[in-house]
Amino acid sequence: MFEEKTLQCVSCGADFPFSAEEQEFYTSKGFQEPRRCKPCRDAAKSQRRGGGGSRGPRELYDAVCAACGCQTQVPFRPDGVKPVYCRDCYQAQR
């Protein structure tokens, strides 16, 4: 079985625990041991995503649902060619 061990982060040099449960999960997924501590992994992930939310709030566009006719907002500019559905009608279509 797995036993808890301590690893050293390659980014900041801090020691961090690698629990038996985490080791089992990593092994089951075929992952290698983590090389960075959680804060350094989160910082790297945030940087890869463009600064962690620096894009600002999502722009929404007003539309009329093609199924029920109610007013709704969608995260894309409707072009009038394809039907636009409100959240409930979209879920029902899926």
Contacts in CASP RR format, 6 or more apart in sequence:
PFRMAT RR
TARGET T0000
AUTHOR 0000-0000-0000
METHOD contacts of the structure
MODEL  1
MFEEKTLQCVSCGADFPFSAEEQEFYTSKGFQEPRRCKPCRDAAKSQRRG
GGGSRGPRELYDAVCAACGCQTQVPFRPDGVKPVYCRDCYQAQR
1 20 0 8 1.000
2 20 0 8 1.000
2 21 0 8 1.000
2 23 0 8 1.000
2 24 0 8 1.000
2 27 0 8 1.000
3 20 0 8 1.000
4 17 0 8 1.000
4 18 0 8 1.000
4 19 0 8 1.000
4 20 0 8 1.000
5 17 0 8 1.000
5 18 0 8 1.000
5 23 0 8 1.000
6 15 0 8 1.000
6 16 0 8 1.000
6 17 0 8 1.000
6 18 0 8 1.000
7 15 0 8 1.000
7 16 0 8 1.000
7 17 0 8 1.000
7 18 0 8 1.000
7 33 0 8 1.000
7 34 0 8 1.000
7 35 0 8 1.000
8 14 0 8 1.000
8 15 0 8 1.000
8 16 0 8 1.000
9 15 0 8 1.000
9 16 0 8 1.000
9 35 0 8 1.000
9 36 0 8 1.000
9 37 0 8 1.000
9 40 0 8 1.000
10 35 0 8 1.000
10 36 0 8 1.000
11 36 0 8 1.000
11 37 0 8 1.000
11 40 0 8 1.000
11 44 0 8 1.000
12 36 0 8 1.000
12 37 0 8 1.000
12 39 0 8 1.000
12 40 0 8 1.000
14 37 0 8 1.000
16 37 0 8 1.000
16 38 0 8 1.000
18 33 0 8 1.000
18 34 0 8 1.000
23 33 0 8 1.000
25 31 0 8 1.000
26 32 0 8 1.000
26 33 0 8 1.000
26 34 0 8 1.000
34 41 0 8 1.000
36 44 0 8 1.000
46 52 0 8 1.000
46 53 0 8 1.000
58 75 0 8 1.000
59 75 0 8 1.000
60 73 0 8 1.000
60 74 0 8 1.000
60 75 0 8 1.000
61 73 0 8 1.000
61 74 0 8 1.000
61 75 0 8 1.000
61 76 0 8 1.000
61 77 0 8 1.000
61 78 0 8 1.000
62 71 0 8 1.000
62 72 0 8 1.000
62 73 0 8 1.000
63 71 0 8 1.000
63 72 0 8 1.000
63 73 0 8 1.000
63 74 0 8 1.000
63 78 0 8 1.000
63 84 0 8 1.000
64 70 0 8 1.000
64 71 0 8 1.000
64 72 0 8 1.000
64 84 0 8 1.000
65 71 0 8 1.000
65 72 0 8 1.000
65 84 0 8 1.000
65 85 0 8 1.000
65 86 0 8 1.000
65 89 0 8 1.000
66 83 0 8 1.000
66 84 0 8 1.000
66 85 0 8 1.000
66 89 0 8 1.000
67 83 0 8 1.000
67 85 0 8 1.000
67 86 0 8 1.000
67 89 0 8 1.000
67 92 0 8 1.000
67 93 0 8 1.000
68 86 0 8 1.000
68 88 0 8 1.000
68 89 0 8 1.000
69 86 0 8 1.000
70 86 0 8 1.000
72 84 0 8 1.000
72 85 0 8 1.000
72 86 0 8 1.000
72 87 0 8 1.000
74 84 0 8 1.000
78 84 0 8 1.000
85 93 0 8 1.000
END
